[in-house]
Amino acid sequence: MDPDSVLLYIDETHIRSYHVLRTTWSEVGRQKQVPTFGHHAHVSLFDAVILLGMKVYKQPLFM
């Protein structure tokens, strides 16, 4: 890296409005009903951190 370069640490996560389906119990012969809403909203969150000397600059980005 040359002296003019900037090193970024970047992370991302995805937040969803629905839950993960898991194993569940139900009566013999009856199927468990799982409600759905037809629209599954989500947000992707990106975060970048720049380390310059002893200072940390942080910028969250929503997409």
Contact map, one row per residue, 1 for C-alpha under 8 A:
111010000000000000000000000000000000000000000000000000000000000
111110000000000000000000000000000000000000000000000000000000000
111110000000000000000000000000000000000000000000000000000000000
011111000000000000000000000000000000000000000000000000000000000
111111100000000000000000000000000000000000000000000000000000000
000111110000000000000000000000000000000000000000010000000000000
000011111000000000000000000000000000000000000000011000000000000
000001111100000000000000000000000000000000000001111000000000000
000000111110000000000000000000000000000000000001110000000000000
000000011111000000000000000000000000000000000111100000000000000
000000001111100000000000000000000000000000000111000000000000000
000000000111110000000000000000000000000000011110000000000000000
000000000011111000000000000000000000000000011100000000000000000
000000000001111100000000000000000000000001111000000000000000000
000000000000111110000000000000000000000001111000000000000000000
000000000000011111100000000000000000000111100000000000000000000
000000000000001111100000000000000000000111000000000000000000000
000000000000000111110000000000000000000110000000000000000000000
000000000000000111111000000000000000000000000000000000000000000
000000000000000001111100000000000000000000000000000000000000000
000000000000000000111110000000000000000000000000000000000000000
000000000000000000011111000000000000000000000000000000000000000
000000000000000000001111100000000000000000000000000000000000000
000000000000000000000111110000000000000000000000000000000000000
000000000000000000000011111000010000000000000000000000000000000
000000000000000000000001111101110000000000000000000000000000000
000000000000000000000000111111100000000000000000000000000000000
000000000000000000000000011111000000000000000000000000000000000
000000000000000000000000001111100000000000000000000000000000000
000000000000000000000000011111110000000000000000000000000000000
000000000000000000000000011011111000000000000000000000000000000
000000000000000000000000110001111100000000000000000000000000000
000000000000000000000000000000111110000000000000000000000000000
000000000000000000000000000000011111000000000000000000000000000
000000000000000000000000000000001111100000000000000000000000000
000000000000000000000000000000000111110000000000000000000000000
000000000000000000000000000000000011111100000000000000000000000
000000000000000000000000000000000001111100000000000000000000000
000000000000000000000000000000000000111110000000000000000000000
000000000000000111000000000000000000111111000000000000000000000
000000000000000111000000000000000000001111100000000000000000000
000000000000011110000000000000000000000111110000000000000000000
000000000000011100000000000000000000000011111000000000000000011
000000000001111000000000000000000000000001111100000000000000011
000000000001111000000000000000000000000000111110000000000001111
000000000111100000000000000000000000000000011111000000000001111
000000000111000000000000000000000000000000001111100000000111100
000000011110000000000000000000000000000000000111110000000111000
000000011100000000000000000000000000000000000011111000011110000
000001111000000000000000000000000000000000000001111100011100000
000000110000000000000000000000000000000000000000111111111000000
000000000000000000000000000000000000000000000000011111111000000
000000000000000000000000000000000000000000000000001111100000000
000000000000000000000000000000000000000000000000001111110000000
000000000000000000000000000000000000000000000000001111111000000
000000000000000000000000000000000000000000000000111101111100000
000000000000000000000000000000000000000000000000111100111110000
000000000000000000000000000000000000000000000011110000011111000
000000000000000000000000000000000000000000000011100000001111100
000000000000000000000000000000000000000000001111000000000111110
000000000000000000000000000000000000000000001110000000000011111
000000000000000000000000000000000000000000111100000000000001111
000000000000000000000000000000000000000000111100000000000000111
